[in-house]
Amino acid sequence: MLSSFYTTSTNLHSIVDLLILCRAGLSTIFHGFGMIILFSLVQFTTIVILNMNYESLTNDQSLYEDLFLTFPIFITINLTKPASKLSK
């Protein structure tokens, strides 16, 4: 089986396959940036709320924040898939 980047066929089906693969890669990159931004926003919001109450975040609280707030959001982000059909 040849790669989508190199094909000997003369039909346009291989170009559509290549575009779908590139779209999936681009979608993965956007999901990665979204996860990084979301994680930073959750941490920033938590620290701002705690600083307004003159408190600080302990190691256990940070662990619970990661496990019960951030981790489920990351799981739902990763369950989304790119579209299998190309459109304009």
Buried (B, 14 or more C-beta within 10 A) or exposed (E): EEEBEEBEEEEEEBEEEBEBBEBEEEBEEEBEEEBEEBBEEBBEEBEEEBEEEEEEBEEEEEEEBBEEEBEEBBEEEEEEEBEEEEEE
